[in-house]
Amino acid sequence: MPITLGPVVPLGEAAVEVIETKTLYAGFRQMHEYTIRRRLFNGQMSDVFSREVMSEAGTNACSVVLPYDPVRDKVILIEQFRISAYAAKISAGWTLEPVAGRRDAGETAERAAVREMREEAGATATKIIKIGHYLGNPGGCSEDTTLFICSVDSQQVAAFAGLHTEQEDIRTHILDFDAALEMADSGFIKDANCLLALNWLARHRARLRQEWSAA
């Protein structure tokens, strides 16, 4: 059963007092500065302090989906250039990831995942289930992530995909599940969404293969 998070707050008082907010930068991503006080676990209020928070432009939400072929026991990962990986000197900037993208205004998380499957893998998600909903970096980013896994025919996946209008240049990799999990366990895969999705699939794979293959 979930535990209760946060300190005890006296009736009529706030857990967080926002004193000021500033937009430091607004572009493809945005940076905001919050000046706040917060309730401490001892019941007192903290000193005033500031923190910067990065957010995504638009809905500040994204959908991530791991495509899985239950008949052939294959996962599909995409390879593309990421400037943050380049800045961190990881794999010269190219990473292995699940399919992912920002959610459009008025679009549900599931619809965004299905759309991104077409755009980034050239494939159709035949069944889709939600794995989780989380913040990828709660220490400094407010992007709202919803993670899915979908059933797909790996023989229908495009070799290359992506939207040129979004500067996407994507190569797909169709991998045996055991090979993909070994890449995760060995540290070759650096993307956190990918690690979460593969480890979830490792625990639920037998059930999904039975249910989805039968369907």
Secondary structure, 3 states (H helix, E strand, C coil): CCCCCCCCCCCCCCCEEEEEEEEEEECCEEEEEEEEEEECCCCCECCCEEEEEEEECCCCEEEEEEEEECCCCEEEEEEEECHHHHHCCCHHHEEEECEEEECCCCCCHHHHHHHHHHHHHCCCCCEEEEEEEEECCCCCECCEEEEEEEECCHHHCCCEECCHHHCCCEEEEEEEHHHHHHHHHHCCCCCHHHHHHHHHHHHHHHHHHHHHHHC
